[in-house]
Amino acid sequence: MPFADITGHEQPISLLQATVCNGRLAHAYLFYGEARIGKLMTAVRLAQALNCEQLAQTEAQDSCGRCRSCLQIAARTHPDYFVIEPDPKAATPQIKIEQVREIEQQFVYRPLIGERKICLIDDADRLTIGAANALLKTLEEPPGESLFILVTNRLQALPITIRSRCQALRFTTPARTLLKLQVSLGTEQRQIVAGIGKKYEPDALVGKTIVIVANLKPAKLLGIESQGMVLAAGDADVRGLLTIQEEVDPGTKVK
């Protein structure tokens, strides 16, 4: 699943896509915000975009989600992609210094098959003091062709020395309407509403759009998507789309 299928985090994702495009990546990113809102998913998509074998053939610097590299990263089997996280079976889940040391050893070498080596650290606030100090040394002198992505739900629990060496991106809780969209609409419908959502605040018109798009017949959806009426539409065209009535169930008209 590429960036385009993530709903509700347009601002940080747009920034990441721009950095992938211009090649001006930071050596370390810190994704922070509430739990279960898409930080980890976005981190995985960034790793895929940076090592995607079909990236040059996709639009907006997005991963294809289907090549060998993308599939290996999703399965955590890519030789240049590493994930550090606390042991969920431990009485007190922590990220230990041994885990960081192992990554340091791996990052001495150049990437095997990808463009760069990537380390994703989930629940980074669980780093022990020793692990945090070891990671700090690596962040101060990052290996070439490497990227660290730290993810945390508790920003203040992460040492300020670590925070100061990362480019921080805040993830906010998606609007209730967008969360509803993720679980209730099909792929084509999600793509269409996501396109509209880039133009308007989620709680303004997107909530109304969800109601309309959810009730459109498949033929109408295909027509909208194939003609690019949403992704390439101007404001007037989008508002016109929102007033589609003939395929909407009674009681769902836009006011």
Buried (B, 14 or more C-beta within 10 A) or exposed (E): EBBBBBBBBBEBBEEBBEBBEEEEBBBBBBBBBEEEBBBBBBBBBBBBBBBBBBBEEBEBBBBBBEBEBBBBBBEEEBEBBBBBBBEEEEEEEBBBBEBBBEBBEBBEEEBEEBBBBBBBBBBBBBBBEEBBBBBBEBBEEBBEBBBBBBBBBEBEEBBEEBBEBBBBBEBEBBBEBBBBBBEEBEEBBBBBBBBBBEBBEBEEBBBBBBBBBBBBEEEBBEEBBEEEBBBEBEEEEBBEBBEBEEEBEEEEBBE
